[in-house]
Amino acid sequence: MTTSLRGRDSRARPQASLQDRLLALADNALKTLAGGLHASRPTPEAPAGATARPLEPAERELSGRLMRVNHVGEICAQALYQGQALVARDPGLRVHFAQAAREECDHLAWCRERLQQLDSRPSLLDPLWYAGALGLGVAAGSFGERLSLGFVVETENQVEQHLASHLQRLPQADLASRAVVEKMRGDEVAHATAAEKLGGLPLPAPVRWGMRAAARVMTTTAHWI
């Protein structure tokens, strides 16, 4: 672990007790699933001068399904970061994960807002996705700081690839959804880079393959349910 993380915030901030962290986790879970997390940045907009025609019913349905999948991804991001923060032994690393989760709040709020605009809905299985991702976050964090950060790097890299595929699938006329996804994609790249600079280790190939398989199950299911 690099010195840029260790000691940076651990000296400046009192260490939260396990009880405090569990209460914060419960609060985050309730707000995440109930739509109580709000963006700190404005919703991304299409480039100035771009004009979009009204979406056809089939286009609106496709955009709604894709943005539902993206919303599920942000549900999982909250749970992953909270789970890693819960078991992180270094206070500075806990601060890093908590800050990353706060940044992902913007994505969650943007996706939820866009779902409402498209007359679509979140996944009916959101509590299941949150619980599963929370368990993965706790498991990843239990293997030590550098592997936990490596898990972030791999996760964000896979999410970036997933968002890139959605930019290819979203209707060209859906400028609003495309603007949101493009901004999310840039943020995920930045999160992966930050975790790598903090000392994240590459994960073994079987772990990466397992993560991809689990993500495929989630995205396929959330597309419809």
N, C-alpha and C positions, 0 to 999 in steps of 0.2 A: 504494500500500500504506500502510495506516495505521501510525502509530508504535506502536500497541498490539501489533503483531506484530513489526515490525523492531526489533531491538535488545533486545527483552525477554528472550529466551532466548539470543540469539546472543552476548551478552557474558558470560552466566553459565555457558555450557556450551562445552567444547572442541568444535571442528568435527570430526565423524567423517570418516574418509577414505572414498574410494569403495570400497575393498576391504572396510572394515567394514560399509558400507551394503549391499554385495552379499551379504556373509555373513549379515547380519540378514534380508535378503530371502529367501535360500535357507532359512533356519531357519523363517521365517514360512510359506513355501509348504509345507514338509514338515508342519509342525504343523497348518496349515489343512486340508490334504487328508487327513491321517491322524487327525484328531479330537483333536489334542494341545493345542488351545487351550481354556482353561477360563474359566468365568465368574467375575467378581469380585463380582457381585451375585446374590442369590437369584433363583431362577426365579419370575417373576410368578405369582400365584395368583388364582383367582376371588374375587370379593368375599365377605366373611364372611357366612355364612348361606345362600349359594347352594348348591343341591344339583343335581347333574347325574345324569340317568339313564344307564345304559350305552348306548353308541353301537351303532346297528344296523350290520351289516356294510357296507352301502353308505355310511353316514355315515363310518365309520372309514376306508374306502378314499378317500373324497373328502378328508377331513382330512389323510390321509397324503400325497396328491398335492399339496395346497395347501401343506403345511408343507415338502415337498420343494422346491417352487419357492422358498419363502422361504429355505430353507437355501442354495440356489444363489445367491440374492441376496446372502447374507452372505459366501459364498465370493468373489463378485465384489467386494464392498465391501473385503474384506481386500486383494485384489489391486490394486484401484484406488488405495487410499490408499498402499499400499507403493510402487506405481509412481510416484505423484506425489511421494512423499517422496524417492525415489531420485534424481530429476532436479532437485528444488527447489534453487535456488542459495542462498536465504536460510536459515540454520540455524534461525531461529525458525519458519519455515514448515515445515521438516522435522519439528520437534518437534510442531507442531500436527497434521500429518498422522499422525504416529506415535501421538499420543494418541487421535486419532479412531479409528484402527485398533484400538487396545486397547479402546476403548469398544464397538466393533462385535463384539469377541470374545464379549461377553455374548450378543448376538443369535445368533451362530453356535452357541454351546454350548446355548442354550435350544432352538433349532430341532432340533439333533441329538438332544437328550434327548427332545423330544416325538416325533420320528420313531421312536425306539426304543420309546417307550410305545405308539405306534400300530401297532407291528409293521410299520413301513414302512422305507424305506431312502433314503439320499442318491442323488442323480443319478449314473448311471454315467459321465456326461461331466464330472464335477467338474474333472479336470485341464484339460480344454479350456476350460471356463468361466474358470478361474483364469488361464490363459495369455492368453486374449483380453482379459480385464479388465485384466491387468497391462499389456498393450500399449496399451490405451486410457489408462490412468493415466499411463504414460510420455509418450504423445503429448500429453495434456492439459497435463501439467507443463512440457512443452517450449515452450509458447506464452506463458510468463510467469506471474508470480504471480497477478495479478488474474483472468486468464482461467482459470487452474487452479482458483482458488477459485470462480469462476463455474460451472465444470464440477461442482464439489461441490454448489453450490446447486441446479442443475438436476437432477442425479442424485437428490439427497435429496428434492426435490419430487416427482419421478416415482415414487420408491419409496413415499413417503407416500400417493400416490394409489393405487398398486398395493395397499398394505396395507389401505387403506380398502375397496377392492373385495373383498378377501379376507374382511374382517369381514362383508360382506354375503353371501358365499358359504359360509362355514364353517357347519356345522350348529349350530343354537342350543344343542343339548345339549353341544357340545364346549366346555365352559367353560375347560378348561385351555389349549387352543390359542388361544382368543379372548383370554385374559388375556395370553398371550405376544405376540400380534400387536398388541394395543392398546398395550402398553408399548413395543414396537419402533417403532410409529408415532409416539408422542410423542418418542422419542429422535431419530428421523430429522428431525422438524420442528426440534428444537433444533440439530442439526448444520447444517441449511440456514441457520438464522438466524445461527449463529456465523460461518459462512463468508461470509455476506452482510455482516455487520458488519465483517469483516476486509478488505473491499474487493472482494469478488467481483463481476465484471462480468456482465451478462446476455449469454447466448450468442446468436449469430445464429439466426434461425428455422430455416434448413436443418439446422443442427447439432442443434437440439432435436428436429426431426422424425426425423433419422437415429438419434438416441439412442432415441427411442420405438420405431422400427422394429426396431432391434437387440434392445431389451428384449422386444418382442413375440415375436420368434423364440426367444429364450432361455426365456421363461416357458412358451411353448407346448410346446417340446421337453422341458423339464424336467418338465412335468406328467406326461409319459408315460415318459420314459427316465431 
